[in-house]
Amino acid sequence: MPGFRTEVPHTLSKADATEKLKVFIDRVREHYKNQVSAIDGSWQDNKLDFSLTTFGFTISGVLTVEDKIAILEGQLPFAALAFRGKIEQGIKSELEKALV
């Protein structure tokens, strides 16, 4: 499976950024309810393991929150490779909004 990586800088501590991002799945679920058919995730300390299904494609990955940066690394099915840029930009945009 092809991978993708998105980094979002922030000005928060790791703990504060993690707290803000703990509602990230709910935010994505609500904002994209017509496009995301399944979304799941679990936090362990400053890492979120997640998966979501959109337009028949399942995307999985890990969101790691550190001081000054949040890093999202994930896997896309080959069929979604043509949409990698759009997916990365959409996720990055949502992370930036959540970390304000």
N, C-alpha and C positions, 0 to 999 in steps of 0.2 A: 504494500500500500504506500502511496506517496505521502510524504509528510509536509507539514507546514509549520511555521513559527511566526509568532507575532510578539513584539515587545512594546510595552507601554510604560513610559517613564511617569513617575508621580512624585509628589513632594511630601508624601505621608510616611510615617514609620511603617514597618512591616505589620505590626499589630493593628494599627488604624486602617491600613489599606485592606488587610484581610477581613476586618469587620465590615467594611463597606462592600466588599465583594461577596460576602456570605449571602447577600440577597440577589446576587448576580443571576443565578438560575431562575429565580422567581421573576426577575425583571425580563429576562429573555423569553421565558414562557409566556408572560403577559403581552409583551410587545410583539412577539412573532407567533401568536397563537394560531393564526391562519396558515402559517408556513411550517411550523414545527409540530410534528405529530407525537413525538416522544422525547422527553428530556429527563435525564437522571444525573445525579452527582452526589459525591460524598467528600466532605472535608476531613483532612487529618492535619492538624496544626495549620501550616500556611500553604497547603496543597489541596487542590480540588481535582479529583478524578471525575471526569464527566463523559457522557455520551448523549448525542441527540440525533434524531432522525428528521430530515427535512427533504421534501420532494422525493422521498424514497431512498435517499442516501443516508447512511449512518456515519456520523463523524464522532470520533472519540479522541480524548486527549487529557492533558494535565495542565492546570493553571497553577503556576508557582508564584507566590507573592514574596518579594524581597524588599528591603529598604530601597526606595527610589525607583523600583522597576517591577512590573508584573510581566511574566513570561508565559505565553500560552503555546504549547506544542501539541500537535495533533496529527491524526492520520485520516486520510480521505480515501474512499474507494476510487479505483481507477476511473470509473465512469463519471466521477465528479471532478476530475482533474481540470477540465476546461473552466470550471467555476472557482478554482482555487483563489485567484485574486479577489474576486467578489466576496468569497467567504472570509478570507483573511481581513479584508477591509471592514466588513460588517462586524466581525468580532472585535476588531481593534476599536472601532467607533463606540461600541457598547461598553468596552472596558474603559475607554477615556471618559465617557459620561459617568460611569460608576465611581471613578476615582477623583472626581472633582470635589 
